C-alpha cells in the first residue's frame, strides 16, 4: 500500500515504492528545432511543449527496498503516479528513466543511496 504522504504513489502499478528522501519537481520547456537567437540577439524560444522531470533519491536503502525501487523503474517507459506541483494533485504520466546510480556505504549492512531522474515522455 502506498504511503499517503509520499510524492510517489505508484510506479507501473507497483504501490509499495518507498517514499524518496529527495523529490525535486521540475517543469522544462521543449523548444522547436529552429528556436534560438537571431542576429539582433533576440531570443525566439518557440516553446512547443512542457515536460515534467523528477529528480529522485533514496537514502539509507536496504537490499529489499533497493530491489523494489530498481525493479519498478526498470522498464524503458513507466507510468508514474506522482504529486504534481503545477496541478496540486496526484497525476499519472508516462516517463523514461535516466541513468541510475547506487552508492553503497556498507555492504554488510546493505545500506546505500539510489538516485536517478525520470523525464516525461
Buried (B, 14 or more C-beta within 10 A) or exposed (E): EBEEEBBBBBBBEBEEBBBBBEBEBEEEEEBEEEBEEEEEEEEEEEEEEEBBBBBBBBBEBEEEBBEBBBEBBEEEEBBBBBBBEEEEEBBEBEBBBBEBEBEEEEEEEBBBBBBBBBBBE
